[in-house]
Amino acid sequence: MKTQIAILGSTGSIGKSLLKIISRNKNSFKISLLTANKNYKLLLNQAIKFNVRNVIITDSDSYNISKNIFKQYRIRTYNNFKYFKKIFSKKNDYVMSSIVGLDGLIPTFEIIKFTNRIAIANKESIICAWNILAKELKKYKTQFIPVDSEHFSVWYALKGTCLNNVDKLYLTASGGPLLKTSFKELDKIKIKKIINHPNWKMGKKISVDSSTMINKIFEVIEAKKIFNLSYKDLEIIIHPKSYIHAFIKFKDGMIKIIAHETTMEIPIYNTLKYHNINKLKSKKIDLKKLNNLNFSKISSKKFPLIKIINELPNSETLFETVLVTINDELVKLLLNKKITYLDLIKKLLKLITSKEFVEYKFIEPKKINDILDLNKKIKSVIQNHDIIYKKF
């Protein structure tokens, strides 16, 4: 029997990588659903190639343009995730949730009940709503697998291991595209350089997040929640080659180091390997990289946003939504050349410690709408905030 799969965000980089793996194992899988926001042309090609009968296109203009085109191919087209109940006659075996940003929160939450296993690449869902998602996973007995290379590596290494034996968890960071750029140069740095990541093929937004190190702070938050650790149990280590993704120091003195090539195909493949799937073709161990790992401590002078970790509450709160949303808005301003790179860093540090946002450290999200309503509110506040136009 074929494994039934649904992919949320099939036109993004994670979705495309997953489909590449499935194309090498076509006889093992049946895709029940593909989704996209605007890219209906690629979505149509994917649906035809993999004989998919159901698609969701969330952008209203793209949906209106394309629904008749899809109809010609007898593909049922929907424009909202509320149709999951209509699309799925039974539980999927596997779902990949890879919609970017908080747009992925509702579909991730809603599809848990319709799958036996969910691989989540949407970090905002985990950062902002893990307490809500975890209850849903438990309620519907749905297995969760993290997809980020660092969190997947830790999950892979901890299988069959008692979490109480973990002494320290180290997540590695490449240092991003500006690792060798002096702090003095950052005020006049060009967008082109900021988004040119040396190791990974990434979009503009995630490349900016990598350069400021906020992406790694988000990963620390994810790790804390997923593995039920405290922030004192977690540390970021600079590793420019991105060959080692995490290492774990155990209380019994043992250390596990997890390495793989800089391709997301490896963690994605491993979330699928419980099913009937061909062996992954991978490169031989790179001894040159292993002989020159070049680890170093992270510097708060070089990466000031690292200080944010000290501001994070240990309990589940809405402050994570504050952090994610403010960063999103400031990155948009940077990419639109409304603020400088150093403006982004200074304004982010200033805003998250301001009165109107600190109060959210003491409020727990109870439902998904708590997060989405706050996201809208913060966007409005940021767009009209004096600090955006103030020079430091």
Salt bridges, closest charged atoms under 4 A:
GLU110 OE1 - LYS113 NZ 3.28
ASP148 OD2 - LYS123 NZ 3.44
ASP148 OD2 - HIS151 ND1 3.67
GLU150 OE2 - LYS216 NZ 3.05
ASP167 OD2 - LYS249 NZ 3.82
ASP209 OD2 - LYS205 NZ 2.56
GLU219 OE2 - LYS123 NZ 3.77
GLU219 OE1 - LYS216 NZ 2.64
GLU222 OE2 - LYS123 NZ 3.97
ASP233 OD1 - LYS232 NZ 3.53
GLU235 OE1 - LYS168 NZ 3.83
GLU235 OE2 - LYS297 NZ 2.75
GLU261 OE1 - LYS289 NZ 3.65
GLU265 OE2 - LYS20 NZ 3.49
GLU265 OE1 - ARG24 NH2 2.91
GLU311 OE1 - LYS361 NZ 3.10
GLU316 OE1 - LYS225 NZ 2.63
GLU320 OE2 - LYS225 NZ 3.21
ASP328 OD1 - LYS205 NZ 2.83
GLU329 OE2 - LYS332 NZ 3.19
ASP343 OD2 - LYS391 NZ 3.21
GLU356 OE2 - HIS385 NE2 2.91
ASP370 OD1 - LYS367 NZ 3.18
